[in-house]
């Protein structure tokens, strides 16, 4: 028995026959002195503690394996030394994912630790090794960085992909507090964010946040971290936390380049439109002096449409307003019927192939909103219907007043959409274009902006569609109640 091993000085312990025998048994054995210094540890103990050369002997156990400080083993050693009574505890190793039964036997100058694996048969051991192999296979082949944490935030395991970010060796990282890794020094708020996220994960919450690293003045990287608690249903506690680290640097840089291009286009397109508006105003003044009223209405309409175009360009290309959905709105009483008739008239003048049929547009439909924005909704939906029904020749528009709402339905007989496309049609930059219809122009922004305008007017928008038969968009707004 371990209790029968004679007391001896560390320098003479290796000469004793029992220590030679201890190296041959599969269980782990550690002798500690009163200060926690390892007098002796057999090869199995060094293996399960994940300590490389020169090993545990001669080191303070809690410094060599910091993760032990937050386990019951640390407390049990102190208790055994103080009470001088033997203890038996169950120890879930945060380093090996294995459970041990640990017998602690106090001695007058320290304590002996004897680790007995709970896997008591060859078949169980084989099953465990297979499971561990599958786990490491998934860990190392993940497209993102993965780190497994204890509820205290200690690193149990880490994928090679994430290890590259830390610029540390695996043996240096295991058992270290994740928020204390040197790599987070390049992000001032990272330590606090990680500590808070680990606390929230221990409460059973899934936490996600972004971190921006600045290793030097010329380089930066962006990470999205998602912490997911692993809950032990039987013991009703969080036993581990899986942290997925996704490198989003390329995506962020792509968005930055796009915003820069949007800013340039904003200037390059708005400048000629402003000039065109100025020329239109000058032409109106000249015609007024010549008493030629026949061109007054067309020029006035042209100026109005130029203003609408400038406003739309600001919304679509302004990198500040559009990503935050911060479109600007006026608040006025608008007759939606008037807006429909006006926009249908404008589009019909430019369209020879498609006939736009407007039904039930006689009853006033008063609502509070922004006339230009509502016109933008109507124009976008009509133009979309025309664009996606190249072989058809008719677009139908219905407007139906109810007690408290008004609904506009715009129907085409075009290419239609699948159910999956309908679910994504209002996403920014998404286009429901079949592979054989790639010539249809567009950026995938129009319906996204339409949905935001409708939402700002406390309305709803939906779509019904069948591939090959066409689509119908329904927009509903609350009527103004006098």
Buried (B, 14 or more C-beta within 10 A) or exposed (E): EBEEBEEBEBEEBEEBEBBEEBEEEEBBBBBBBEEBBBBBBBEBBBEBBBBEEEBBBEBBBBEBBBBBBBBBBBEBBEBBBEEEEEBEBEBBBBBBBBEBBBBBBBBEBBBBBBBBBEBEEEEEEEEBEEEEEEEEEEBEEBEBBBBBBBBBBBBBBBBEBBBEBBEBEBEBBBBBBBBBBEBBEBBEEBBEBBBBBBEBBBEEEEBEBEBBBEEEEEEBBBBBBBBBBEEEEEEEEBBBBBBBBBBBBEEBEEEEEEBEEBBEEBEEBBEEBEEBBEEBEEBBEEBEEEEEEEBEEEBEBBBBBBEBBBBBBBBBBBBEBBEEBEBEEEEEEBBBBBBBBBBBEBBBEEBEEBEBEBEEBEEEBBBBBBBBBBBBBBBBBBBBBBBBBEEBEBBBBBBBBEEEBBBBBBBBBBBBBEEEBBEEBBEBEBBBBBEEEEEBEBEBBBBBBBBBBBEBBEBBBEBBBEEEEBBBBBBBBBBBEE
